[in-house]
Amino acid sequence: MDGHDAEDPKQSTADMTVFVQNLLQQMQSRFQTMSESIIVKIDEMGSRIGELEQSINDLRAEMGVEGSPSPSASTPSKVKDEPKPADDAT
């Protein structure tokens, strides 16, 4: 029986080693998949940011050509002018 008992711990250790190796391989595979997914999403975000920057630049160019900044600039000045008469009336 001593010989049989000696083999069981060895077999148990071997089984545990195989189990842990398989578990680590699964974890590595999942980590790799998640890493690739994150990289793809980061690349997509970079592209979207680039498109957004281009759209903003296009809008700025349109505003510069159409003279839209002038009406925008007069609107804040009107807002600034309104409090002044109220201050003078006080």
Secondary structure, 3 states (H helix, E strand, C coil): CHHHHHHHHHHHHHHHHHHHHHHHHHHHHHHHHHHHHHHHHHHHHHHHHHHHHHHHHHHHHHHHHHCCHHHHHHHHHHHHHCHHHHHHHC
